[in-house]
Amino acid sequence: MAEKFGDQEFLEFVVKSLVDNPSEVKVGRTVDEMGVLLTLKLNPADMGKIIGRSGNTAKAIRTLLRVVGMKNHARVNLKIEEPEGGAPRPPRKSSSMDQVMEDLKL
């Protein structure tokens, strides 16, 4: 028989399975007229694992939470808390095709 997960338990299970520091994963849950808001706090070293390349992992987790929410007739949103003193990401350099080709020439 399949175990029934609530949205908060589901998020904890998924995130703890992905990170190196599962004991530091904290999930908060609030409900208001907009639906359910889950807030996720984790070790700053694990942020990259949860955000993923171009935010794809976070998008996938949010999609799964929407499905869990639909089964429970609720709108579920996820907020990932930024770590204290988090370093701003450097701006991405856009490269022209010529520059990319030049870089490939070793």
PDB file as gemmi writes it, atoms N, CA and C in Angstrom:
CRYST1    1.000    1.000    1.000  90.00  90.00  90.00 P 1                      
ATOM      1  N   MET A   1       0.838  -1.175   0.000  1.00  0.00           N  
ATOM      2  CA  MET A   1       0.000   0.000   0.000  1.00  0.00           C  
ATOM      3  C   MET A   1       0.887   1.243   0.000  1.00  0.00           C  
ATOM      4  N   ALA A   2       0.568   2.214  -0.829  1.00  0.00           N  
ATOM      5  CA  ALA A   2       1.376   3.420  -0.950  1.00  0.00           C  
ATOM      6  C   ALA A   2       1.156   4.324   0.261  1.00  0.00           C  
ATOM      7  N   GLU A   3       2.254   4.934   0.697  1.00  0.00           N  
ATOM      8  CA  GLU A   3       2.169   5.866   1.817  1.00  0.00           C  
ATOM      9  C   GLU A   3       1.598   7.181   1.312  1.00  0.00           C  
ATOM     10  N   LYS A   4       0.686   7.786   2.067  1.00  0.00           N  
ATOM     11  CA  LYS A   4       0.084   9.046   1.655  1.00  0.00           C  
ATOM     12  C   LYS A   4       0.915  10.202   2.203  1.00  0.00           C  
ATOM     13  N   PHE A   5       1.355  11.067   1.293  1.00  0.00           N  
ATOM     14  CA  PHE A   5       2.151  12.226   1.666  1.00  0.00           C  
ATOM     15  C   PHE A   5       1.291  13.471   1.626  1.00  0.00           C  
ATOM     16  N   GLY A   6       1.461  14.343   2.612  1.00  0.00           N  
ATOM     17  CA  GLY A   6       0.922  15.686   2.523  1.00  0.00           C  
ATOM     18  C   GLY A   6       1.951  16.525   1.787  1.00  0.00           C  
ATOM     19  N   ASP A   7       1.586  17.741   1.429  1.00  0.00           N  
ATOM     20  CA  ASP A   7       2.504  18.581   0.665  1.00  0.00           C  
ATOM     21  C   ASP A   7       3.808  18.860   1.415  1.00  0.00           C  
ATOM     22  N   GLN A   8       3.722  19.128   2.712  1.00  0.00           N  
ATOM     23  CA  GLN A   8       4.919  19.435   3.495  1.00  0.00           C  
ATOM     24  C   GLN A   8       5.828  18.207   3.608  1.00  0.00           C  
ATOM     25  N   GLU A   9       5.254  17.060   3.886  1.00  0.00           N  
ATOM     26  CA  GLU A   9       6.038  15.837   4.008  1.00  0.00           C  
ATOM     27  C   GLU A   9       6.665  15.461   2.665  1.00  0.00           C  
ATOM     28  N   PHE A  10       5.910  15.665   1.602  1.00  0.00           N  
ATOM     29  CA  PHE A  10       6.416  15.376   0.266  1.00  0.00           C  
ATOM     30  C   PHE A  10       7.642  16.233  -0.043  1.00  0.00           C  
ATOM     31  N   LEU A  11       7.537  17.542   0.228  1.00  0.00           N  
ATOM     32  CA  LEU A  11       8.656  18.455  -0.042  1.00  0.00           C  
ATOM     33  C   LEU A  11       9.875  18.059   0.794  1.00  0.00           C  
ATOM     34  N   GLU A  12       9.675  17.765   2.062  1.00  0.00           N  
ATOM     35  CA  GLU A  12      10.800  17.358   2.913  1.00  0.00           C  
ATOM     36  C   GLU A  12      11.470  16.100   2.373  1.00  0.00           C  
ATOM     37  N   PHE A  13      10.668  15.121   1.987  1.00  0.00           N  
ATOM     38  CA  PHE A  13      11.204  13.869   1.458  1.00  0.00           C  
ATOM     39  C   PHE A  13      12.053  14.116   0.206  1.00  0.00           C  
ATOM     40  N   VAL A  14      11.520  14.890  -0.739  1.00  0.00           N  
ATOM     41  CA  VAL A  14      12.236  15.144  -1.997  1.00  0.00           C  
ATOM     42  C   VAL A  14      13.524  15.917  -1.742  1.00  0.00           C  
ATOM     43  N   VAL A  15      13.436  16.999  -0.971  1.00  0.00           N  
ATOM     44  CA  VAL A  15      14.606  17.853  -0.744  1.00  0.00           C  
ATOM     45  C   VAL A  15      15.682  17.102   0.039  1.00  0.00           C  
ATOM     46  N   LYS A  16      15.297  16.384   1.089  1.00  0.00           N  
ATOM     47  CA  LYS A  16      16.286  15.647   1.884  1.00  0.00           C  
ATOM     48  C   LYS A  16      16.968  14.565   1.057  1.00  0.00           C  
ATOM     49  N   SER A  17      16.292  14.069   0.039  1.00  0.00           N  
ATOM     50  CA  SER A  17      16.894  13.068  -0.842  1.00  0.00           C  
ATOM     51  C   SER A  17      17.935  13.675  -1.775  1.00  0.00           C  
ATOM     52  N   LEU A  18      17.864  14.982  -2.002  1.00  0.00           N  
ATOM     53  CA  LEU A  18      18.753  15.643  -2.964  1.00  0.00           C  
ATOM     54  C   LEU A  18      19.974  16.310  -2.333  1.00  0.00           C  
ATOM     55  N   VAL A  19      19.892  16.695  -1.068  1.00  0.00           N  
ATOM     56  CA  VAL A  19      20.944  17.519  -0.466  1.00  0.00           C  
ATOM     57  C   VAL A  19      21.981  16.690   0.293  1.00  0.00           C  
ATOM     58  N   ASP A  20      23.124  17.325   0.583  1.00  0.00           N  
ATOM     59  CA  ASP A  20      24.189  16.695   1.365  1.00  0.00           C  
ATOM     60  C   ASP A  20      23.972  16.849   2.873  1.00  0.00           C  
ATOM     61  N   ASN A  21      23.149  17.836   3.269  1.00  0.00           N  
ATOM     62  CA  ASN A  21      22.912  18.118   4.685  1.00  0.00           C  
ATOM     63  C   ASN A  21      21.420  18.010   5.006  1.00  0.00           C  
ATOM     64  N   PRO A  22      20.844  16.802   4.960  1.00  0.00           N  
ATOM     65  CA  PRO A  22      19.400  16.672   5.158  1.00  0.00           C  
ATOM     66  C   PRO A  22      18.917  17.098   6.543  1.00  0.00           C  
ATOM     67  N   SER A  23      19.790  17.037   7.544  1.00  0.00           N  
ATOM     68  CA  SER A  23      19.363  17.416   8.892  1.00  0.00           C  
ATOM     69  C   SER A  23      19.103  18.917   9.009  1.00  0.00           C  
ATOM     70  N   GLU A  24      19.610  19.703   8.047  1.00  0.00           N  
ATOM     71  CA  GLU A  24      19.426  21.157   8.091  1.00  0.00           C  
ATOM     72  C   GLU A  24      18.246  21.634   7.250  1.00  0.00           C  
ATOM     73  N   VAL A  25      17.497  20.719   6.667  1.00  0.00           N  
ATOM     74  CA  VAL A  25      16.329  21.079   5.859  1.00  0.00           C  
ATOM     75  C   VAL A  25      15.167  21.395   6.788  1.00  0.00           C  
ATOM     76  N   LYS A  26      14.592  22.589   6.636  1.00  0.00           N  
ATOM     77  CA  LYS A  26      13.432  23.011   7.430  1.00  0.00           C  
ATOM     78  C   LYS A  26      12.342  23.467   6.461  1.00  0.00           C  
ATOM     79  N   VAL A  27      11.143  22.936   6.651  1.00  0.00           N  
ATOM     80  CA  VAL A  27      10.010  23.312   5.809  1.00  0.00           C  
ATOM     81  C   VAL A  27       8.922  23.898   6.690  1.00  0.00           C  
ATOM     82  N   GLY A  28       8.518  25.136   6.356  1.00  0.00           N  
ATOM     83  CA  GLY A  28       7.411  25.776   7.056  1.00  0.00           C  
ATOM     84  C   GLY A  28       6.174  25.738   6.166  1.00  0.00           C  
ATOM     85  N   ARG A  29       5.008  25.807   6.781  1.00  0.00           N  
ATOM     86  CA  ARG A  29       3.761  25.736   6.010  1.00  0.00           C  
ATOM     87  C   ARG A  29       2.771  26.747   6.572  1.00  0.00           C  
ATOM     88  N   THR A  30       2.267  27.618   5.700  1.00  0.00           N  
ATOM     89  CA  THR A  30       1.213  28.552   6.089  1.00  0.00           C  
ATOM     90  C   THR A  30       0.086  28.437   5.074  1.00  0.00           C  
ATOM     91  N   VAL A  31      -1.122  28.682   5.548  1.00  0.00           N  
ATOM     92  CA  VAL A  31      -2.304  28.626   4.692  1.00  0.00           C  
ATOM     93  C   VAL A  31      -3.039  29.951   4.809  1.00  0.00           C  
ATOM     94  N   ASP A  32      -3.398  30.530   3.656  1.00  0.00           N  
ATOM     95  CA  ASP A  32      -4.217  31.742   3.649  1.00  0.00           C  
ATOM     96  C   ASP A  32      -5.199  31.656   2.482  1.00  0.00           C  
ATOM     97  N   GLU A  33      -5.826  32.769   2.163  1.00  0.00           N  
ATOM     98  CA  GLU A  33      -6.826  32.746   1.088  1.00  0.00           C  
ATOM     99  C   GLU A  33      -6.217  32.451  -0.286  1.00  0.00           C  
ATOM    100  N   MET A  34      -4.916  32.624  -0.416  1.00  0.00           N  
ATOM    101  CA  MET A  34      -4.240  32.332  -1.693  1.00  0.00           C  
ATOM    102  C   MET A  34      -3.890  30.851  -1.828  1.00  0.00           C  
ATOM    103  N   GLY A  35      -3.940  30.115  -0.744  1.00  0.00           N  
ATOM    104  CA  GLY A  35      -3.594  28.698  -0.781  1.00  0.00           C  
ATOM    105  C   GLY A  35      -2.534  28.369   0.253  1.00  0.00           C  
ATOM    106  N   VAL A  36      -1.721  27.374  -0.067  1.00  0.00           N  
ATOM    107  CA  VAL A  36      -0.677  26.893   0.839  1.00  0.00           C  
ATOM    108  C   VAL A  36       0.662  27.473   0.391  1.00  0.00           C  
ATOM    109  N   LEU A  37       1.423  28.000   1.333  1.00  0.00           N  
ATOM    110  CA  LEU A  37       2.771  28.478   1.042  1.00  0.00           C  
ATOM    111  C   LEU A  37       3.748  27.647   1.860  1.00  0.00           C  
ATOM    112  N   LEU A  38       4.619  26.933   1.157  1.00  0.00           N  
ATOM    113  CA  LEU A  38       5.681  26.172   1.811  1.00  0.00           C  
ATOM    114  C   LEU A  38       6.961  26.980   1.707  1.00  0.00           C  
ATOM    115  N   THR A  39       7.651  27.171   2.824  1.00  0.00           N  
ATOM    116  CA  THR A  39       8.931  27.874   2.814  1.00  0.00           C  
ATOM    117  C   THR A  39      10.023  26.871   3.136  1.00  0.00           C  
ATOM    118  N   LEU A  40      11.079  26.925   2.350  1.00  0.00           N  
ATOM    119  CA  LEU A  40      12.171  25.965   2.459  1.00  0.00           C  
ATOM    120  C   LEU A  40      13.440  26.675   2.888  1.00  0.00           C  
ATOM    121  N   LYS A  41      14.034  26.196   3.979  1.00  0.00           N  
ATOM    122  CA  LYS A  41      15.338  26.693   4.444  1.00  0.00           C  
ATOM    123  C   LYS A  41      16.280  25.507   4.436  1.00  0.00           C  
ATOM    124  N   LEU A  42      17.509  25.737   3.949  1.00  0.00           N  
ATOM    125  CA  LEU A  42      18.489  24.671   3.916  1.00  0.00           C  
ATOM    126  C   LEU A  42      19.886  25.233   3.995  1.00  0.00           C  
ATOM    127  N   ASN A  43      20.851  24.349   4.127  1.00  0.00           N  
ATOM    128  CA  ASN A  43      22.252  24.743   4.195  1.00  0.00           C  
ATOM    129  C   ASN A  43      22.623  25.480   2.909  1.00  0.00           C  
ATOM    130  N   PRO A  44      23.309  26.636   3.017  1.00  0.00           N  
ATOM    131  CA  PRO A  44      23.681  27.384   1.814  1.00  0.00           C  
ATOM    132  C   PRO A  44      24.466  26.548   0.794  1.00  0.00           C  
ATOM    133  N   ALA A  45      25.236  25.575   1.274  1.00  0.00           N  
ATOM    134  CA  ALA A  45      26.013  24.733   0.358  1.00  0.00           C  
ATOM    135  C   ALA A  45      25.110  23.862  -0.514  1.00  0.00           C  
ATOM    136  N   ASP A  46      23.864  23.649  -0.081  1.00  0.00           N  
ATOM    137  CA  ASP A  46      22.935  22.804  -0.833  1.00  0.00           C  
ATOM    138  C   ASP A  46      22.037  23.592  -1.789  1.00  0.00           C  
ATOM    139  N   MET A  47      22.129  24.905  -1.786  1.00  0.00           N  
ATOM    140  CA  MET A  47      21.246  25.725  -2.624  1.00  0.00           C  
ATOM    141  C   MET A  47      21.329  25.331  -4.095  1.00  0.00           C  
ATOM    142  N   GLY A  48      22.543  25.120  -4.583  1.00  0.00           N  
ATOM    143  CA  GLY A  48      22.713  24.779  -6.000  1.00  0.00           C  
ATOM    144  C   GLY A  48      22.029  23.484  -6.382  1.00  0.00           C  
ATOM    145  N   LYS A  49      22.018  22.534  -5.463  1.00  0.00           N  
ATOM    146  CA  LYS A  49      21.368  21.250  -5.746  1.00  0.00           C  
ATOM    147  C   LYS A  49      19.860  21.407  -5.868  1.00  0.00           C  
ATOM    148  N   ILE A  50      19.281  22.305  -5.081  1.00  0.00           N  
ATOM    149  CA  ILE A  50      17.839  22.491  -5.099  1.00  0.00           C  
ATOM    150  C   ILE A  50      17.411  23.435  -6.222  1.00  0.00           C  
ATOM    151  N   ILE A  51      18.189  24.450  -6.496  1.00  0.00           N  
ATOM    152  CA  ILE A  51      17.849  25.368  -7.589  1.00  0.00           C  
ATOM    153  C   ILE A  51      18.070  24.664  -8.922  1.00  0.00           C  
ATOM    154  N   GLY A  52      19.222  24.022  -9.076  1.00  0.00           N  
ATOM    155  CA  GLY A  52      19.516  23.307 -10.319  1.00  0.00           C  
ATOM    156  C   GLY A  52      19.987  24.247 -11.415  1.00  0.00           C  
ATOM    157  N   ARG A  53      20.422  23.659 -12.482  1.00  0.00           N  
ATOM    158  CA  ARG A  53      20.904  24.432 -13.623  1.00  0.00           C  
ATOM    159  C   ARG A  53      19.740  25.192 -14.244  1.00  0.00           C  
ATOM    160  N   SER A  54      19.890  26.498 -14.364  1.00  0.00           N  
ATOM    161  CA  SER A  54      18.844  27.390 -14.894  1.00  0.00           C  
ATOM    162  C   SER A  54      17.541  27.285 -14.105  1.00  0.00           C  
ATOM    163  N   GLY A  55      17.618  26.853 -12.859  1.00  0.00           N  
ATOM    164  CA  GLY A  55      16.426  26.757 -12.028  1.00  0.00           C  
ATOM    165  C   GLY A  55      15.540  25.561 -12.336  1.00  0.00           C  
ATOM    166  N   ASN A  56      16.052  24.619 -13.112  1.00  0.00           N  
ATOM    167  CA  ASN A  56      15.223  23.498 -13.553  1.00  0.00           C  
ATOM    168  C   ASN A  56      14.787  22.576 -12.422  1.00  0.00           C  
ATOM    169  N   THR A  57      15.650  22.337 -11.443  1.00  0.00           N  
ATOM    170  CA  THR A  57      15.266  21.467 -10.337  1.00  0.00           C  
ATOM    171  C   THR A  57      14.167  22.122  -9.509  1.00  0.00           C  
ATOM    172  N   ALA A  58      14.316  23.411  -9.222  1.00  0.00           N  
ATOM    173  CA  ALA A  58      13.284  24.127  -8.465  1.00  0.00           C  
ATOM    174  C   ALA A  58      11.966  24.137  -9.228  1.00  0.00           C  
ATOM    175  N   LYS A  59      12.020  24.333 -10.536  1.00  0.00           N  
ATOM    176  CA  LYS A  59      10.791  24.308 -11.351  1.00  0.00           C  
ATOM    177  C   LYS A  59      10.123  22.944 -11.281  1.00  0.00           C  
ATOM    178  N   ALA A  60      10.913  21.883 -11.339  1.00  0.00           N  
ATOM    179  CA  ALA A  60      10.358  20.528 -11.280  1.00  0.00           C  
ATOM    180  C   ALA A  60       9.710  20.269  -9.921  1.00  0.00           C  
ATOM    181  N   ILE A  61      10.361  20.716  -8.844  1.00  0.00           N  
ATOM    182  CA  ILE A  61       9.792  20.532  -7.502  1.00  0.00           C  
ATOM    183  C   ILE A  61       8.473  21.293  -7.394  1.00  0.00           C  
ATOM    184  N   ARG A  62       8.439  22.522  -7.917  1.00  0.00           N  
ATOM    185  CA  ARG A  62       7.199  23.318  -7.880  1.00  0.00           C  
ATOM    186  C   ARG A  62       6.077  22.640  -8.674  1.00  0.00           C  
ATOM    187  N   THR A  63       6.429  22.057  -9.814  1.00  0.00           N  
ATOM    188  CA  THR A  63       5.432  21.349 -10.622  1.00  0.00           C  
ATOM    189  C   THR A  63       4.870  20.160  -9.859  1.00  0.00           C  
ATOM    190  N   LEU A  64       5.739  19.387  -9.223  1.00  0.00           N  
ATOM    191  CA  LEU A  64       5.276  18.246  -8.437  1.00  0.00           C  
ATOM    192  C   LEU A  64       4.395  18.691  -7.273  1.00  0.00           C  
ATOM    193  N   LEU A  65       4.744  19.808  -6.635  1.00  0.00           N  
ATOM    194  CA  LEU A  65       3.925  20.316  -5.533  1.00  0.00           C  
ATOM    195  C   LEU A  65       2.546  20.748  -6.022  1.00  0.00           C  
ATOM    196  N   ARG A  66       2.480  21.298  -7.239  1.00  0.00           N  
ATOM    197  CA  ARG A  66       1.175  21.666  -7.797  1.00  0.00           C  
ATOM    198  C   ARG A  66       0.303  20.426  -7.987  1.00  0.00           C  
ATOM    199  N   VAL A  67       0.923  19.330  -8.431  1.00  0.00           N  
ATOM    200  CA  VAL A  67       0.181  18.082  -8.613  1.00  0.00           C  
ATOM    201  C   VAL A  67      -0.311  17.558  -7.266  1.00  0.00           C  
ATOM    202  N   VAL A  68       0.559  17.572  -6.250  1.00  0.00           N  
ATOM    203  CA  VAL A  68       0.157  17.146  -4.911  1.00  0.00           C  
ATOM    204  C   VAL A  68      -0.985  18.034  -4.419  1.00  0.00           C  
ATOM    205  N   GLY A  69      -0.874  19.330  -4.676  1.00  0.00           N  
ATOM    206  CA  GLY A  69      -1.924  20.266  -4.265  1.00  0.00           C  
ATOM    207  C   GLY A  69      -3.245  19.992  -4.963  1.00  0.00           C  
ATOM    208  N   MET A  70      -3.198  19.677  -6.253  1.00  0.00           N  
ATOM    209  CA  MET A  70      -4.433  19.389  -6.992  1.00  0.00           C  
ATOM    210  C   MET A  70      -5.147  18.176  -6.401  1.00  0.00           C  
ATOM    211  N   LYS A  71      -4.367  17.176  -5.999  1.00  0.00           N  
ATOM    212  CA  LYS A  71      -4.979  15.984  -5.403  1.00  0.00           C  
ATOM    213  C   LYS A  71      -5.679  16.326  -4.089  1.00  0.00           C  
ATOM    214  N   ASN A  72      -5.186  17.349  -3.402  1.00  0.00           N  
ATOM    215  CA  ASN A  72      -5.770  17.764  -2.122  1.00  0.00           C  
ATOM    216  C   ASN A  72      -6.655  19.003  -2.271  1.00  0.00           C  
ATOM    217  N   HIS A  73      -6.946  19.385  -3.512  1.00  0.00           N  
ATOM    218  CA  HIS A  73      -7.790  20.553  -3.807  1.00  0.00           C  
ATOM    219  C   HIS A  73      -7.247  21.826  -3.177  1.00  0.00           C  
ATOM    220  N   ALA A  74      -5.939  22.034  -3.304  1.00  0.00           N  
ATOM    221  CA  ALA A  74      -5.304  23.227  -2.746  1.00  0.00           C  
ATOM    222  C   ALA A  74      -4.261  23.737  -3.734  1.00  0.00           C  
ATOM    223  N   ARG A  75      -4.030  25.029  -3.680  1.00  0.00           N  
ATOM    224  CA  ARG A  75      -2.976  25.641  -4.486  1.00  0.00           C  
ATOM    225  C   ARG A  75      -1.726  25.718  -3.611  1.00  0.00           C  
ATOM    226  N   VAL A  76      -0.645  25.072  -4.068  1.00  0.00           N  
ATOM    227  CA  VAL A  76       0.577  24.998  -3.268  1.00  0.00           C  
ATOM    228  C   VAL A  76       1.689  25.788  -3.967  1.00  0.00           C  
ATOM    229  N   ASN A  77       2.297  26.707  -3.229  1.00  0.00           N  
ATOM    230  CA  ASN A  77       3.420  27.490  -3.734  1.00  0.00           C  
ATOM    231  C   ASN A  77       4.639  27.221  -2.867  1.00  0.00           C  
ATOM    232  N   LEU A  78       5.819  27.378  -3.473  1.00  0.00           N  
ATOM    233  CA  LEU A  78       7.079  27.143  -2.765  1.00  0.00           C  
ATOM    234  C   LEU A  78       7.932  28.396  -2.786  1.00  0.00           C  
ATOM    235  N   LYS A  79       8.423  28.768  -1.600  1.00  0.00           N  
ATOM    236  CA  LYS A  79       9.385  29.867  -1.481  1.00  0.00           C  
ATOM    237  C   LYS A  79      10.664  29.284  -0.920  1.00  0.00           C  
ATOM    238  N   ILE A  80      11.756  29.449  -1.651  1.00  0.00           N  
ATOM    239  CA  ILE A  80      13.061  28.983  -1.184  1.00  0.00           C  
ATOM    240  C   ILE A  80      13.761  30.165  -0.535  1.00  0.00           C  
ATOM    241  N   GLU A  81      14.032  30.037   0.765  1.00  0.00           N  
ATOM    242  CA  GLU A  81      14.666  31.131   1.513  1.00  0.00           C  
ATOM    243  C   GLU A  81      16.117  31.290   1.086  1.00  0.00           C  
ATOM    244  N   GLU A  82      16.501  32.529   0.816  1.00  0.00           N  
ATOM    245  CA  GLU A  82      17.900  32.824   0.485  1.00  0.00           C  
ATOM    246  C   GLU A  82      18.720  32.715   1.761  1.00  0.00           C  
ATOM    247  N   PRO A  83      19.935  32.146   1.678  1.00  0.00           N  
ATOM    248  CA  PRO A  83      20.764  32.064   2.888  1.00  0.00           C  
ATOM    249  C   PRO A  83      21.225  33.452   3.321  1.00  0.00           C  
ATOM    250  N   GLU A  84      21.439  33.614   4.626  1.00  0.00           N  
ATOM    251  CA  GLU A  84      21.913  34.889   5.166  1.00  0.00           C  
ATOM    252  C   GLU A  84      23.266  35.222   4.545  1.00  0.00           C  
ATOM    253  N   GLY A  85      23.409  36.463   4.097  1.00  0.00           N  
ATOM    254  CA  GLY A  85      24.683  36.899   3.542  1.00  0.00           C  
ATOM    255  C   GLY A  85      25.060  36.173   2.265  1.00  0.00           C  
ATOM    256  N   GLY A  86      24.076  35.700   1.546  1.00  0.00           N  
ATOM    257  CA  GLY A  86      24.351  35.004   0.287  1.00  0.00           C  
ATOM    258  C   GLY A  86      25.024  35.932  -0.703  1.00  0.00           C  
ATOM    259  N   ALA A  87      26.035  35.432  -1.356  1.00  0.00           N  
ATOM    260  CA  ALA A  87      26.760  36.244  -2.329  1.00  0.00           C  
ATOM    261  C   ALA A  87      25.915  36.414  -3.581  1.00  0.00           C  
ATOM    262  N   PRO A  88      25.840  37.635  -4.106  1.00  0.00           N  
ATOM    263  CA  PRO A  88      25.102  37.817  -5.346  1.00  0.00           C  
ATOM    264  C   PRO A  88      25.802  37.096  -6.489  1.00  0.00           C  
ATOM    265  N   ARG A  89      25.006  36.556  -7.369  1.00  0.00           N  
ATOM    266  CA  ARG A  89      25.590  35.840  -8.498  1.00  0.00           C  
ATOM    267  C   ARG A  89      26.189  36.834  -9.484  1.00  0.00           C  
ATOM    268  N   PRO A  90      27.356  36.499 -10.036  1.00  0.00           N  
ATOM    269  CA  PRO A  90      27.935  37.398 -11.025  1.00  0.00           C  
ATOM    270  C   PRO A  90      27.070  37.391 -12.284  1.00  0.00           C  
ATOM    271  N   PRO A  91      27.000  38.526 -12.984  1.00  0.00           N  
ATOM    272  CA  PRO A  91      26.191  38.561 -14.197  1.00  0.00           C  
ATOM    273  C   PRO A  91      26.756  37.613 -15.246  1.00  0.00           C  
ATOM    274  N   ARG A  92      25.858  36.981 -15.981  1.00  0.00           N  
ATOM    275  CA  ARG A  92      26.305  36.055 -17.021  1.00  0.00           C  
ATOM    276  C   ARG A  92      26.789  36.837 -18.226  1.00  0.00           C  
ATOM    277  N   LYS A  93      27.900  36.366 -18.764  1.00  0.00           N  
ATOM    278  CA  LYS A  93      28.467  36.987 -19.950  1.00  0.00           C  
ATOM    279  C   LYS A  93      27.787  36.389 -21.166  1.00  0.00           C  
ATOM    280  N   SER A  94      27.303  37.238 -22.039  1.00  0.00           N  
ATOM    281  CA  SER A  94      26.758  36.696 -23.274  1.00  0.00           C  
ATOM    282  C   SER A  94      27.883  36.675 -24.303  1.00  0.00           C  
ATOM    283  N   SER A  95      27.943  35.592 -25.038  1.00  0.00           N  
ATOM    284  CA  SER A  95      29.007  35.445 -26.022  1.00  0.00           C  
ATOM    285  C   SER A  95      28.418  35.383 -27.413  1.00  0.00           C  
ATOM    286  N   SER A  96      29.111  36.010 -28.304  1.00  0.00           N  
ATOM    287  CA  SER A  96      28.685  35.887 -29.693  1.00  0.00           C  
ATOM    288  C   SER A  96      29.189  34.547 -30.221  1.00  0.00           C  
ATOM    289  N   MET A  97      28.615  34.103 -31.290  1.00  0.00           N  
ATOM    290  CA  MET A  97      29.019  32.827 -31.879  1.00  0.00           C  
ATOM    291  C   MET A  97      30.500  32.870 -32.275  1.00  0.00           C  
ATOM    292  N   ASP A  98      30.974  33.998 -32.760  1.00  0.00           N  
ATOM    293  CA  ASP A  98      32.381  34.118 -33.140  1.00  0.00           C  
ATOM    294  C   ASP A  98      33.290  33.929 -31.918  1.00  0.00           C  
ATOM    295  N   GLN A  99      32.888  34.517 -30.776  1.00  0.00           N  
ATOM    296  CA  GLN A  99      33.698  34.386 -29.574  1.00  0.00           C  
ATOM    297  C   GLN A  99      33.713  32.959 -29.082  1.00  0.00           C  
ATOM    298  N   VAL A 100      32.567  32.274 -29.159  1.00  0.00           N  
ATOM    299  CA  VAL A 100      32.491  30.886 -28.750  1.00  0.00           C  
ATOM    300  C   VAL A 100      33.405  30.037 -29.610  1.00  0.00           C  
ATOM    301  N   MET A 101      33.372  30.247 -30.923  1.00  0.00           N  
ATOM    302  CA  MET A 101      34.219  29.488 -31.825  1.00  0.00           C  
ATOM    303  C   MET A 101      35.694  29.770 -31.553  1.00  0.00           C  
ATOM    304  N   GLU A 102      36.023  31.015 -31.263  1.00  0.00           N  
ATOM    305  CA  GLU A 102      37.410  31.387 -30.937  1.00  0.00           C  
ATOM    306  C   GLU A 102      37.863  30.691 -29.650  1.00  0.00           C  
ATOM    307  N   ASP A 103      36.982  30.627 -28.665  1.00  0.00           N  
ATOM    308  CA  ASP A 103      37.318  29.981 -27.396  1.00  0.00           C  
ATOM    309  C   ASP A 103      37.558  28.486 -27.570  1.00  0.00           C  
ATOM    310  N   LEU A 104      36.892  27.880 -28.532  1.00  0.00           N  
ATOM    311  CA  LEU A 104      37.042  26.445 -28.761  1.00  0.00           C  
ATOM    312  C   LEU A 104      38.381  26.101 -29.400  1.00  0.00           C  
ATOM    313  N   LYS A 105      39.003  27.065 -30.049  1.00  0.00           N  
ATOM    314  CA  LYS A 105      40.309  26.824 -30.663  1.00  0.00           C  
ATOM    315  C   LYS A 105      41.359  26.860 -29.586  1.00  0.00           C  
ATOM    316  N   LEU A 106      41.853  25.695 -29.236  1.00  0.00           N  
ATOM    317  CA  LEU A 106      42.851  25.604 -28.168  1.00  0.00           C  
ATOM    318  C   LEU A 106      44.146  25.904 -28.755  1.00  0.00           C  
TER     319      LEU A 106                                                      
END                                                                             
